[in-house]
């Protein structure tokens, strides 16, 4: 079990990530850090490999990859709130081997 840290930076709606495609294993912990210190949200579909499908926070969001997570490619949705603007993007989590 490892900690995977993914940093997010948003500049005028343009997203950059420390890992646009992040590989995680069952049992890993993930933390997303919004370097802009904005409120943001992470949303995965119902088949999320994480302990839940929706997260919201300011600067940091933490999640756990389920120990029985299925192997697969999981697109997730990031929404960053900046004043009256909401910027969105859809990076990827990959679970290369099942739990």
C-alpha positions, 0 to 999 in steps of 0.5 A: 500500500502506497500514497499516490499524490496528484497535484492539480494546477489550473490557469485560466481553465487550463489544467496541468497535473503531476500525473495526468494518467495515474497508476494505483494499486488496490489498498493505495491511498490517493491525495489530490492537491489543488496547488491554486488552493481553490475549492474542487471536486472529484467525481467517479462513476458508480463503478469507482475503484475508490472508497466512494465516488464523489469527493469535495474539498479545499486544497486537498482531497483524500481517498482510498483505493478499495482492496478489492478494486477491479483492474481497469481504466477509470476516467474521473471528473475534476471540477475546480471552483474559481469565483463565478467560474467552474473549470472541468477536466477528465483525467484517468486512474488505472488499476493495472492489477485486481485486488 
